[in-house]
């Protein structure tokens, strides 16, 4: 999301202490005229990331806010604090089923509901700052969404299955919000970031052949290039628009949106 009503356009980046998230924040910070706020759970890691980004880019318009995106209350609190007109990148892949303090399965809360809550919480900020945009980091590794068992209460928990489900949900919710925000000057797009070795990919049993900077290229491009404002409700890989069969399932998109409203 970008605030074009100030001297610097504002970009909020979640998950910005991770390999890809920090690289995304770094790339956006390198673009002229951007002020970047990292939204992070751990203030010590966030402070280190801010210092590194400033040192490497020379742009001192970088700061952080502490937020637990798996908590709706925490997301709403940071939106209230900022009062500004996000780049949604936060994701985890715990190997065992875990729940948040509110009793929500952790991957659903962090990888899906966090995106949902962030867009909801910042919708008025985005409207005030239009033209503005949301970039959801999804994945080509997506599928297996079970609307009747989003939290793996009935089926055995598998972190790979939960991750693939969450990335399908990201792509579908991108379409749901793009439709709802159409005509307000707010674009909502999703992308696959790249194959980077990270805690997330390692937990899934994968490595990664791309550097964090390579993985950040498409998300940062969508956040700063005119394409990311002109297009909405679309899915991108390697800076190219791709067909998304999940987003074409209009009934499923709406059912998922309604399910997320229940949290």
MONOR-V609904 format. One record per residue. PHI is phi in degrees with one decimal (* if undefined). Layout:
PHI + PHI
This chain:
* + -130.6 + -102.5 + -91.7 + -91.1 + -118.5 + -59.8 + -114.2 + -69.9 + -96.9 + -119.4 + -102.5 + -124.8 + -86.5 + 62.6 + -84.3 + -98.2 + -80.6 + -58.9 + -74.0 + -58.8 + -66.8 + -66.1 + -62.8 + -60.0 + -61.3 + -65.9 + -65.0 + -62.4 + -71.2 + -77.3 + -61.7 + 83.9 + -112.0 + -110.5 + -117.6 + -116.7 + -85.3 + -105.7 + -134.2 + -81.3 + -103.4 + -65.3 + -66.7 + -64.7 + -63.8 + -61.3 + -63.7 + -64.8 + -59.4 + -60.8 + -64.9 + -65.0 + -62.4 + -63.0 + -85.3 + -108.1 + 79.3 + -91.6 + -89.2 + -85.7 + -132.7 + -149.8 + -141.3 + -127.7 + -84.5 + -155.4 + -103.4 + -69.5 + -81.1 + -115.3 + -60.5 + -63.6 + -66.3 + -62.8 + -64.2 + -67.1 + -69.9 + -64.3 + -67.9 + -66.7 + -72.6 + 49.0 + -127.7 + -77.3 + * + -97.9 + -90.6 + -128.4 + -59.6 + -161.6 + -138.7 + -141.4 + -60.8 + -77.8 + -118.5 + -62.4 + -131.9 + -125.6 + -75.4 + -61.0 + -87.2 + 83.8 + -103.5 + -53.0 + -66.4 + -66.9 + -61.0 + -64.6 + -83.5 + -86.4 + -122.1 + -64.4 + -59.4 + -61.5 + -60.0 + -66.3 + -62.5 + -64.9 + -60.9 + -66.2 + -103.1 + -62.0 + -69.1 + -62.5 + -63.8 + -62.2 + -67.0 + -99.7 + -54.0 + -73.3 + -141.0 + -152.0 + -123.9 + -121.5 + -98.0 + -83.0 + -109.4 + -172.9 + -73.5 + -83.0 + -143.9 + 145.8 + 78.8 + -62.3 + -120.5 + -65.9 + -88.9 + -151.3 + -61.8 + -103.9 + 55.4 + -88.9 + -100.3 + -97.0 + -62.1 + -72.8 + -139.5 + -65.6 + -68.2 + -63.5 + -66.4 + -67.4 + -59.8 + -60.4 + -65.3 + -73.3 + -62.5 + -61.4 + -57.0 + -67.8 + -72.3 + -68.0 + -57.7 + -66.9 + -59.3 + -74.5 + -58.3 + -65.2 + -73.1 + -101.1 + -61.3 + 87.4 + -105.4 + 77.7 + -116.0 + -99.1 + -135.8 + -131.1 + -127.6 + -154.9 + -91.3 + -79.4 + 135.5 + -97.3 + -116.1 + -70.9 + -150.5 + -57.1 + -63.3 + -66.8 + -67.8 + -63.9 + -86.4 + 88.7 + -108.0 + -103.6 + 155.3 + -106.2 + -109.3 + -75.3 + -55.0 + -63.6 + -67.2 + -65.0 + -82.6 + -58.8 + -68.1 + -60.2 + -67.0 + -63.0 + -63.6 + -76.8 + -124.4 + -82.2 + -58.7 + -57.9 + -67.2 + -94.1 + -70.7 + -93.3 + -151.0 + 72.7 + -113.0 + -123.2 + -127.3 + -135.0 + 51.1 + 62.0 + -131.0 + -67.7 + -125.5 + -64.5 + -124.0 + -65.8 + -66.8 + -70.5 + -80.9 + -85.8 + -59.6 + -65.8 + -65.4 + -59.1 + -68.8 + -63.9 + -65.9 + -57.7 + -65.8 + -63.8 + -67.1 + -61.9 + -78.8 + -100.5
